[in-house]
Amino acid sequence: MKATIYHNPRCSKSREALAILNETSGVEVEIVEYLKTPPSRETLKDLYQRAGMTAREGLRIAEDAAKPLKGADDDAILDAMAANPILIERPLVVTEKGVRLGRPPEKVREIL
C-alpha cells in the first residue's frame, strides 16, 4: 500500500504520524514537505472532500495569518492556504482507503 503524508518535520504530530506509517508493514511512504512543495488549491479541496471535512476544519487556526479568515468561507480559506501553506493543519495522510488529518496521529490507522 502507498501512503502520502503532507508533512512538516518540525511538527511533533506530523512526526508521530510518519512514525506510525513507517512502522506499518507493507506501507510505502511518500513524504511531501508541504511548506517546500505546497499542494494546489484544487488538491487541498479534493483532499478535504475525500476526508469528509471542510477547509475551515483543515485551517491551522493557531497561526496569526489565520485570524483574518475568521468569517471567511471555504473558498477564501483554500485560496489563503494555497498562498500561505503554513495555514494548512498537518499532517494530512492519503492512502487508497481515504484521507485523514492526523490529529491525533492515531487517526491515520483508520486508512491503513
Secondary structure, DSSP 8 states (H G I E B T S, - for coil): -EEEEEE-TT-HHHHHHHHHHHHSTT-EEEEEETTTS---HHHHHHHHHHHT--TGGGB-TTSGGGGGGTT--HHHHHHHHHH-GGGB-S-EEEETTEEEE-SSGGGGGGG-
